[in-house]
Amino acid sequence: MKVVSWARLLPALLLVLVPFLEGCGNFWQAPGGGSGGGGGTTSTTLSSGYFYVLNQTTKQIIAYNIISGSLKTVGTYALNAAPYSIAIGPGNAFLYVSTVTGIYLYTIDSSGALTAGNNGSAISGDLASAMAVDTSGTWLIDAETGASGGVIVNAISITANGTLNSSTEQSQSFNVTNSSVEQMALSGDDANIFLAAGEGGTLVIPFTSTNANPFGRTANVISTVTSGASALSVAVDPGTTPRLFYVGETEASSNSGGIRAFNYSSLGSSKLTEIAGSPYSAGGLAPHAILPDAAGSYVYVASWQGATSDGVLQGFNIATSTSGSTTYTLSSISTVATGIEPSSLAEDSDSNFVLAVSSGGSADLQAYIFDTTTLGKLDDSINSTTGTDPTGAVAVAAQAP
């Protein structure tokens, strides 16, 4: 389900948008996709770290973990407004939730339970459709769809108790035609923000966390492969030295949804390079979520198949032509079904489960385990309903290791 936000009208510097030259690239490695439907259940004795699901229909945060193959509810927390996005700070101490009334803070205890911070009041009036926290825990970055078009990206410094210092907020506006905020990711070296902006393509925004204003003075735009298509999802290779970053677009591959992979190092050059074979078919119509596994071996893409059909989760293996080479290729592993309209993916902190949430009905939380025979293949393990409604799960976030 597409999430729409109402942006604040504020003075903002219109950045010079520097379009990238034509070029494509692919990157990511996922623990393996498997063939098989999402309706079955595979038994397991594995356990997970804590993770959190936003349910927009019931206006709830639900905290979970998995113990010996069984899903356990740590707590259910009512929100006063429908949520949009979620982010967890480094060290797993603070959790941020954006809603139609602003951004709210929760502290996380050792049991994974949440406690509302700031006396339950919003810590920011930003109406963010996407959020991220930099690796130092210095900045909360959020993105809003502008009231009159374009997108607004904000950065607010984080205090020691997790609240935000509004006096430090920096904002930049991007006047990109037909743009909207779909999904955002920050690279592990804290150097670039990637924003899927719908028909506006993908924005790559330079970022420096040590600056009083962390935004760069220019941004780059990656146009969609097909005119009129939409960039829906983004992801970056894990770690502080990324190799690749990904973009999920509609109509990117044979009039169907696809994943594009780009060499991260080419961001500093005059021409962005896309890996050979990109874009790759994502197996569905609209790739709404991308997840590279923590080890950097595989990448998974969750796509919509329609308002009444299960989605599909496609896995890819990432390989280099020779040891130490910077030439990468993706190869399909297999697919597994998700719920209707999958919206978000995460890997638990123990690297035992890939978690998917879906907004369109039936079970809206799925947990997959990694197949022990086919590397990177996913096997369906848990299907469940979040909160009190089987629809409306829009985001999942897992604690870091």
C-alpha positions in Angstrom: 0.0 0.0 0.0 1.4 3.3 -1.0 1.8 5.7 2.0 1.2 9.4 1.5 2.5 12.0 3.8 1.5 15.7 4.4 4.6 17.8 4.5 5.2 21.0 6.4 5.6 24.1 4.5 9.1 25.4 5.4 11.8 27.4 3.8 14.1 25.0 2.0 17.0 25.2 -0.4 16.2 23.8 -3.8 19.2 21.7 -4.6 20.7 21.4 -8.0 19.7 18.0 -9.3 22.4 16.5 -11.3 21.0 13.6 -13.4 23.2 10.6 -13.7 24.3 9.5 -17.2 22.6 6.4 -18.4 23.9 3.3 -16.8 22.7 0.4 -14.7 24.1 -1.7 -12.0 23.1 -4.4 -9.5 24.1 -5.5 -6.1 23.1 -7.6 -3.2 23.4 -11.0 -1.9 20.6 -12.9 -0.1 20.5 -16.1 1.9 18.7 -17.7 -0.9 15.2 -17.8 -2.3 13.3 -21.0 -2.4 10.5 -22.3 -4.5 7.4 -23.1 -2.6 4.2 -21.4 -1.5 3.8 -19.1 1.4 0.8 -21.0 2.8 2.8 -24.0 4.2 4.8 -24.2 7.5 8.2 -25.6 8.0 9.0 -26.6 11.6 12.2 -25.3 13.1 13.8 -25.0 16.6 15.5 -21.7 15.7 15.1 -18.5 17.8 15.4 -14.9 16.9 16.2 -11.5 18.3 13.5 -8.9 19.0 11.7 -7.2 16.1 8.8 -4.7 15.7 5.9 -4.5 13.3 3.7 -1.4 12.6 0.1 -2.1 11.9 -1.6 0.8 10.2 -5.1 -0.6 10.4 -5.1 -1.1 14.2 -2.7 1.8 14.9 -0.3 -0.5 16.9 3.3 -1.4 17.4 3.7 -5.1 18.1 7.0 -6.3 19.6 8.0 -10.0 18.9 10.6 -12.6 19.1 10.8 -16.2 18.1 11.7 -18.9 20.6 12.4 -22.4 19.4 10.3 -21.9 16.3 7.3 -20.3 18.0 6.3 -16.7 17.6 6.1 -14.8 20.9 4.4 -11.4 21.5 6.6 -9.3 23.8 4.1 -6.4 23.9 1.4 -4.5 21.9 1.5 -0.7 22.0 -1.4 1.5 21.0 -0.6 4.6 18.8 -2.8 7.7 18.7 -2.6 7.8 14.9 -1.9 5.6 11.9 1.9 4.8 11.6 4.0 5.1 8.5 7.6 4.2 9.2 9.9 2.9 11.9 13.6 3.1 12.7 15.8 1.7 15.5 18.9 3.6 16.7 22.4 2.1 17.0 22.8 0.1 20.2 19.0 -0.9 20.1 18.2 1.7 22.8 15.7 3.9 21.0 12.9 3.2 18.5 11.2 5.9 16.4 7.8 5.7 14.8 6.4 8.2 12.4 2.6 8.8 12.3 0.1 11.2 10.7 0.6 13.4 13.7 4.4 13.4 14.0 7.3 11.2 15.2 7.3 9.4 18.5 10.1 8.0 20.7 10.2 4.7 22.5 13.0 3.3 24.7 13.8 -0.4 24.4 14.7 -2.5 27.5 16.7 -5.7 27.6 13.5 -7.8 27.2 12.6 -6.1 24.0 9.7 -4.2 25.6 9.0 -0.6 24.7 8.3 2.4 26.9 6.9 5.7 25.4 9.4 8.5 25.7 8.9 12.3 26.0 5.8 11.7 28.2 4.1 10.1 25.2 4.2 13.3 23.2 5.5 13.7 19.6 9.2 14.6 19.5 8.9 16.1 16.0 6.0 17.4 13.9 7.6 16.0 10.7 5.1 13.8 8.9 7.6 11.3 7.6 6.9 8.5 5.1 10.4 7.1 5.7 13.1 7.4 8.4 16.7 6.3 9.2 19.2 6.8 11.9 22.9 7.3 11.1 25.4 4.8 12.5 26.7 7.2 15.1 23.3 7.9 16.5 23.8 11.6 15.8 21.0 12.2 13.3 17.4 11.1 12.7 16.8 11.5 8.9 13.2 11.6 7.6 11.6 12.2 4.3 8.2 13.8 3.4 6.2 14.2 0.2 5.9 17.9 -0.4 2.5 19.5 -0.2 2.9 21.0 -3.7 5.0 18.2 -5.2 8.6 17.1 -4.8 10.1 15.7 -1.6 11.6 17.2 1.6 14.4 15.5 3.5 15.1 16.5 7.1 17.9 15.8 9.5 17.5 16.4 13.3 20.2 15.8 15.9 19.5 13.2 18.6 20.0 14.0 22.3 21.5 11.6 24.8 17.9 10.6 25.9 16.8 9.8 22.4 14.7 13.0 21.9 15.3 15.4 19.0 16.9 18.8 19.1 14.5 20.7 16.8 16.8 23.8 16.8 19.3 21.8 14.8 16.9 20.6 12.1 18.2 20.9 8.6 15.9 20.5 5.6 16.4 20.2 1.9 13.8 20.3 -0.8 14.0 18.4 -4.1 11.8 19.7 -6.9 11.6 16.5 -8.9 8.6 16.1 -11.2 6.0 13.5 -10.2 8.1 12.5 -7.1 6.8 10.9 -3.9 8.5 9.3 -0.9 8.4 5.6 -1.2 11.4 4.2 0.7 14.7 5.5 2.0 18.1 3.9 3.0 21.3 5.3 4.4 24.7 3.7 3.5 26.7 2.1 6.3 29.5 4.6 5.8 27.0 7.4 6.5 27.9 9.1 3.2 24.8 8.7 1.0 21.0 8.7 1.4 19.1 6.8 -1.2 15.4 7.8 -1.7 13.0 5.9 -4.0 10.8 8.8 -5.3 8.2 7.0 -7.4 7.9 8.4 -10.9 10.6 10.9 -10.0 13.2 8.1 -10.0 15.8 7.6 -7.2 17.6 10.5 -5.4 21.1 10.0 -4.1 21.8 12.7 -1.5 25.4 13.2 -0.2 25.5 13.1 3.6 28.2 14.0 6.2 27.2 13.3 9.8 30.0 15.4 11.3 28.8 18.6 9.6 26.4 21.0 11.3 24.3 20.7 8.1 24.9 17.1 7.0 23.4 17.4 3.6 25.5 17.9 0.5 24.9 20.8 -1.8 23.9 18.7 -4.8 21.9 15.5 -5.3 21.9 13.0 -8.1 18.8 11.6 -9.8 18.6 8.1 -11.3 15.8 8.0 -13.8 13.6 4.9 -14.1 14.4 2.4 -16.8 11.0 2.9 -18.4 9.4 6.3 -18.7 6.4 6.6 -16.4 7.5 3.7 -14.2 8.1 4.1 -10.4 11.1 3.6 -8.2 9.6 1.9 -5.1 12.4 0.5 -3.0 16.1 1.0 -2.3 18.9 -0.8 -0.3 22.6 -0.6 0.2 25.3 -3.3 0.7 25.8 -3.9 4.4 28.8 -2.6 6.3 31.0 0.5 6.1 32.5 -0.3 2.7 29.5 -0.9 0.5 30.1 -2.6 -2.8 26.7 -2.1 -4.4 23.3 -0.4 -3.9 19.9 -1.5 -5.3 16.8 0.1 -6.7 13.4 -1.7 -7.2 11.3 -0.3 -10.1 8.1 -1.2 -11.8 8.3 -2.1 -15.5 12.1 -2.5 -15.2 12.3 -5.9 -16.7 10.1 -7.1 -19.6 7.2 -4.9 -18.5 7.4 -6.3 -15.0 9.0 -5.3 -11.7 12.8 -5.5 -11.5 15.8 -4.8 -9.3 18.7 -2.7 -10.5 22.2 -3.0 -9.0 24.9 -0.3 -9.2 28.5 -0.1 -8.2 28.6 2.0 -5.0 32.1 3.3 -5.8 30.9 4.8 -9.1 28.9 7.4 -7.1 32.0 9.6 -7.1 32.6 9.3 -10.8 31.2 11.1 -13.8 29.1 8.1 -14.8 27.2 5.7 -12.6 27.8 2.1 -13.5 25.2 -0.6 -13.4 26.3 -4.2 -13.2 26.0 -6.5 -16.2 22.6 -8.1 -16.5 20.8 -5.3 -14.6 17.9 -4.8 -14.3 16.9 -8.3 -13.1 13.3 -9.6 -13.0 12.0 -9.5 -9.4 9.3 -12.0 -10.1 6.4 -9.7 -9.5 4.8 -6.4 -10.7 5.9 -3.9 -8.0 9.1 -4.4 -6.0 8.2 -2.7 -2.7 11.0 -4.0 -0.4 14.7 -5.0 -0.9 16.8 -6.8 1.8 20.5 -7.7 1.5 21.4 -10.3 4.1 23.8 -9.3 6.9 26.7 -11.4 5.5 26.4 -9.7 2.1 25.9 -13.0 0.2 22.3 -12.6 -1.0 19.6 -10.1 -1.7 15.8 -10.5 -1.5 13.1 -8.6 -3.3 9.4 -8.6 -2.2 6.9 -7.7 -4.9 3.2 -7.1 -5.2 1.2 -9.3 -7.6 -2.1 -7.5 -7.3 -4.7 -6.6 -4.6 -6.0 -10.2 -4.2 -2.9 -12.3 -4.9 -0.1 -13.4 -2.7 3.1 -11.4 -3.3 6.4 -13.0 -4.2 9.8 -13.0 -2.5 12.7 -13.5 -5.0 16.1 -14.4 -3.8 19.4 -13.6 -5.6 23.0 -14.8 -5.2 25.7 -12.2 -5.6 29.0 -13.3 -7.2 32.2 -11.8 -8.4 34.0 -13.0 -11.6 37.3 -13.5 -9.7 38.6 -13.2 -6.2 38.8 -9.6 -5.2 37.1 -8.5 -8.4 34.8 -5.5 -8.6 32.7 -7.2 -11.3 29.5 -8.5 -9.8 26.6 -10.6 -11.1 23.3 -11.6 -9.7 21.7 -15.0 -10.2 18.2 -16.1 -9.2 18.0 -18.7 -6.5 14.2 -19.3 -6.1 11.0 -17.7 -5.0 8.6 -18.1 -2.1 5.1 -16.6 -1.6 4.4 -13.7 0.8 1.1 -12.3 2.0 -0.9 -9.9 -0.2 1.0 -6.6 -1.0 4.3 -7.2 0.9 5.6 -3.8 2.2 8.7 -4.4 4.3 11.5 -6.9 4.9 14.0 -7.4 7.8 16.5 -10.0 9.0 16.6 -10.8 12.7 19.7 -10.0 14.8 20.5 -13.7 15.1 20.4 -14.1 11.3 18.1 -17.0 11.5 14.9 -15.5 10.0 13.9 -13.2 7.1 10.8 -11.3 8.2 8.2 -10.0 5.8 5.0 -8.0 6.5 2.1 -7.5 4.1 -0.6 -4.9 4.1 -3.2 -6.5 1.9 -4.9 -9.3 3.9 -4.6 -12.9 5.1 -1.7 -13.4 7.5 0.3 -10.2 7.4 3.5 -11.4 9.1 5.7 -14.2 7.6 9.0 -15.5 8.9 11.3 -17.6 6.6 14.3 -19.8 7.5 17.3 -20.5 5.4 17.2 -23.8 3.6 19.9 -26.2 4.8 20.4 -27.8 1.4 20.2 -25.0 -1.1 22.2 -22.0 0.0 20.2 -18.8 0.1 16.9 -20.5 -0.5 14.1 -19.4 1.9 11.6 -21.8 3.5 8.3 -20.6 4.9 8.2 -21.1 8.6 5.7 -18.8 10.4 2.5 -17.1 9.2 0.7 -14.9 11.7 -1.7 -12.0 12.1 -0.3 -8.9 13.7 -2.3 -7.0 16.3 -6.0 -7.7 16.0 -6.3 -7.5 12.2 -4.9 -9.5 9.4 -4.4 -6.4 7.2 -2.4 -3.2 7.5 1.2 -4.3 8.4 3.3 -1.6 6.7 6.8 -1.9 8.3 9.0 -4.3 10.2 12.3 -3.4 11.9 14.7 -5.8 13.7 17.2 -5.1 16.4 20.8 -5.1 15.2 23.2 -7.8 16.4 
